[in-house]
Amino acid sequence: MTCNGNDDLGKVSPLFQKFTGMQYHDVATLEDLEPGTCLSIELDDAPGVALFNVDGEILALHNTCPHAGGPLGEGTLDGEVVECPWHGWEFNVRTGQCIENPDPEWSVPCYRTRVENGVIQVAFPPETP
């Protein structure tokens, strides 16, 4: 199951926002995120986000590793798996699931993404300012 990925409904995003309460935030540009890389973004009006470019597909997770708080966007991306830079915990960037311990308690929230005119946008749940 995937909970992440590009928003194929970009043209109806007002409807998406109306029914989900999610709002898209500009977080980076495509130039900032080459294929096979990741990026850590801290925002004033939303949680920190880790961005990943997996073969041209932009994916996003909450930036904080649940093990010890490491910044996942500063980790190492290998295919669809990011390794936390602090203690090596690994997470699937499509699902947020911890590789070694798939218990949901250790999963990382993932967010919908889209790209508009070269700008990467991330949708956060309504409880997130």
Order of alpha helices (4+ residues) and beta strands (2+ residues): beta-alpha-beta-beta-beta-beta-beta-beta-beta-beta-beta
